[in-house]
């Protein structure tokens, strides 16, 4: 009788553990992300040894039932959707011919510096609290499609320099250095052919993700009501 109880308890315990593990794999909601600098250097064929990609997970969070953003906004929505339906989000992004930065930071959360390369390697992760109340999004009225823009001609030297400066800014928790890096990224986007963004009383601005539509990111000393407010997000 005693041995049967032990066997039963063991089986029950294992079932409970398996059930708990299964529950943990069901993702209900995830953040999206904004990218500050180094964009495109997460695409394996454009990677530069020693370069950096800098990004941050953001709230409001999204779920299959609640998605408070426009589609095609340049915020990593396709990676977030892949995660929510249980796909390998990194593989999903790479299969489309784009980079891995979106699923990497959505999974990691926080303010992150990644090494440019063929797969995600986290270099720095910081609590992004110094960005609270400083970020906003402006919808530009049309969706963008990152895979369509992958092979456009762009200035990767400027993109790398912006990533280098942004990495220093993250390490120093320096909003103003980060703003300089964002503006440098925006300069590269203008050189690529994107239109100038609306002026606001901001520290910096740039197109989100691959640009050519979607959302624009604005950094402020004090956020205005002209933008959709977002906050940095990090799992405790």
N, C-alpha and C positions, 0 to 999 in steps of 0.2 A: 504493500500500500504506500509505504513511504517512497519507494523508488518511483512508482507511478506518478506520485505527486510531483516529484522532482522533474521527471520528464515532461509532464504537463506544464509545469511552471516555466520550464525552459522554452518549450514551444510557444507558449503564450507570450513570453518576454520577447522572443525573436519576432513574432508577428507584430507586436506593438512597436518594436524598433523599425521594422520595415514600413509600417504605416506612417510613423513619424517622418522617416526619410522621404517617403512619397509626398507627404504634405509639403515638405520643404522645397521640393522641386516644382511645385505648382506656383508660378509667378502670377500674382494678381495685378500689380501695378509696378511701373518702373519710371525712372526719370528720363528726360531727354537730355540734350547737351548743347552747349555753345562752344565754339572753337575760337580761340584767341589768335593763334599764330602757328605756323608750320603746317597748315593744311596742304594736302596732297603728298606730303612726305611719308604718309602712312600707306600710300599705294606702293606695293612692292617694287614696281618697275621705276618709280620715281624716288625711291629712298636714297638718302645721303648719309653715309657713316658719320657719326658725331653730331648730327642734326637732331632737332627736337620738335615735337608736336605738343601744344599746350591747349588743354580744354577743361571744361568743368561741367559736371552733372547739374541739372536744374530742376526746380519745381515751378509750377504745378506738375505732379506726376500724371502719367497716362495709364489707361487700362483699356481693355477691349470695349468696355461700356462707356468710358468717359475719356474723351480726347479733346482737351480745351485749346487746341492749336489748329491752324490750317494745315492741310496735307501739303506735302512737297515744300516744306518750309526751310530745309537745310539744317534741321535740328536733330538728325539721326533717327527720324521716325521709322524708316524701314528696318533698321537694326532693332529698335524697340519692339516693333510689331513681330519680328521674327522670334524674339525672346518670349513674348507673350503667348505665342502659339506653339512654343516648345521646340523651335528649330535651333540649330547651331548658328548663332547670329554672326560670328566671325566668318564662318564658311559662306554663309549667305551673302555677306557683303563682298567678300573676295570673288565669289562666283559672278557677281555683277560687274567685276572689273574695277571696283572702287576699293577704298582702304579699310583698315580694321579699327580706326580710332573711335568710331561711334559705339560699337558694342563693347570695346575695351573700357571706356570711361563710364558707360551706362552700368556695366557690371561692377566696376570699381567704386564709383561715386567719388565725390570730393573734387578738389582742384588738382589736376594731374599734369605732370610732365612725362612724356613718353619718348623713348629713343626711336629715331627713325630706323626702319628696317622692315623685314618681311613678316614679322609677327610682333605682337605687343610686348614691349619690355618697359616696365614702369621705372622711371628714374627718380621722381619726386612726387610725393602726395602730401597735400597740405589741407588743413581745415580752411574752407573758403569763407569764413565768417566776415573777413574784411570786405567782401563783395556784397554783403547784405544791404539792400536799399540802393544799390549802385547800378543795376542792370535793367534794361528794358528792351523789348522787341517791337519793331515796326513791320507790319505786313505790307509788302510791296505790290500786292494786287495780282500777282501771277505766280504759279508754281514753277519750281525749277526741277531739272532732272539730272542728277549728278553724273550717271553713266554717259550721258550725251556730251558732257563737257570735259571728260577726262583728258582727251588728247589735244585740247586747245593749247596754243603757245602761251607760255607764261614765264615770268622771271623767277626762277628757282633760287637765284642768289639772294634776292630780296626776301623771299619766303623763308630761307634758312636764317638770314640775319634777324628777321622778326621772331622766329622761334628761339634763337639764342637769347635775345633780349627778354622775351617772355619767360623763359626758364629762370633767368636771374631774378626777374620780378616776383615770380612765385616763391623762389627760395627766400627772398627778402620780405615777402608779404607787402609788396609795394604797388599800390593801385596806380600810381602815376607812371612808373616804368611799364606796367602792364598796358596802360593806355597808349604809351609810345609804341609798343609792339603791335597793338591792334591797329593803330594808324599806319604803321609800316605795312601791315598785311593789306590794309585798304588801298594803299598806294600801288601794291602789286596787282590788286583787283582792277583798279582803274587802268593800269598799263595793259591788262589783259583785254580791256575793252568794255568793261561794265560802266553803266551810267553813274554819275555822281548821286550820292544819297542826299535826302533832305537834310538841311542844316538844323541843328538844335543846339541848345546850350549844353553841350556835352564835352566830355574829355576825349572821347574817341568813338569811332563807328566803323563798321565793316559789314559786308554781306556775310550771312551765315553759310557755313559749308562751302559748296562749290559755287554759290552765287548765281548771278544771272536770273534773279527772281527770288521768291521765298521771303524769308525774314531778313531784316538788318538788325544787328546787335548794336546797342548804344551803351556806353559807359558814362556814368554821371558822378559828379560829387554829390548831388542831390537829385534823385530821379524825378522826372516831371510826369504829369498826367497825360502827356501826348503819346505815351508808349504803353504796350502791354507789359505789366510788371512781372518779372521773374526773379527767383531767388536761387542762390547756390544750394546744392543739396549734397549731404554726405550722411551715409548710414553711420550711426554712432558706433 
